Amino acid sequence: MDIAKREPGVKNAFPVHGRWDIVVETEELPLTDIADIGMHIYKAEGVEIVETLIEYPEMT
């Protein structure tokens, strides 16, 4: 979790129960920057899977 918190653009990282161990919340960033954050976390020791979910703006 500390690795994620040190990434530029990360607002929050916190543990969760369920399929994944942590959630990382970022600032509004270009997709390439979000992909870079995911790759840096993926390369950390002990990390096996990273899944990136993108929030869509509310549809009216």
FENDAJO-V979374 format. One record per helix or strand. SS is the DSSP state (H for helix, E for strand). FROM is the first residue (numbers start at 1). LEN is the number of residues. If there is no record, write none. Layout:
BEGIN
SS,FROM,LEN + SS,FROM,LEN
END
This chain:
BEGIN
H,2,4 + E,10,6 + E,22,5 + H,31,12
END
